[in-house]
Amino acid sequence: MDIFLKELDISYLSFKANKAPILNELTIQYKDFAYWQKQFLTGDILEEQLNYWHNKLMGVEPLALPTDYPRPAKPDYKGRDITFEINIDTSRKLRDFAKSTGSTLYGVLLGGLYVLLNKYTGQEDIVIGTPIANRHYTQLENLIGFFVNTLAIRKQIPLNNTFRELILSLQNDLVEAQTHQDIPFEKLVESLKLEKDQSRHPIFQIMFSLQTFGKQHFQYLKPVDLGEDKYSPAQFDISLILSENGDQLQGILNYATSLFNTSTA
């Protein structure tokens, strides 16, 4: 314990020596946000948000992604990670393509995932989950607390459209979804009254996210290698997490070991 405390003291002094930025005084606390959310999501506002998502997700079907093993009656949440990199040239071309379409890198990568899943499943109607920071109010920017919500993005993939057309359409969908991000995902699932299926996550089975960190982020946080056999729980069939760290895109593919073997993943 003494050694741990000494290391903690050294880390703190090092943090101070690097002149870490001082946070501005907070105007609200997390409890204020919780109270506001409870009061805000009522009446016409709640109805409008629910109507949007009900119309978007009406008649959605599970993703028919081929698996190596029969889907268990209940997930065991055991998973494994595969890390990879997208080379600098391809990463640069992806960014250039996003600029040429007036969209975001996030939208282009998400669009690529829709196309990939379409090729594997043959489905033209696919829902992918994506986390959103849910900090679209300035008072929340520096407030410590868990605000992250989940959006279920449903996309029709017309086979006669170009990829550019798909991205432009998807970008509009993302803007719409973000303007309706306030309703908690759990409340949405409850309101949809879906037929219970304990074998899979409700509404979507694939999660996608793109994380962007500044270089100063890595002055204080260092990766820890826990080995190939580390336990990495899988909340979804597949989670694709990409990160934009400098010029080269990096990724982690998390998959449920009850559904896929390593070579398939």
PyMOL commands that set and color helices and strands:
alter all, ss='L'
color gray80, all
select helices_A, chain A and resi 2-17+30-40+43-57+88-101+105-121+138-140+163-178+185-192+215-219
alter helices_A, ss='H'
color red, helices_A
select strands_A, chain A and resi 79-86+125-132+149-156+206-212+238-245+248-256
alter strands_A, ss='S'
color yellow, strands_A
deselect
rebuild
show_as cartoon
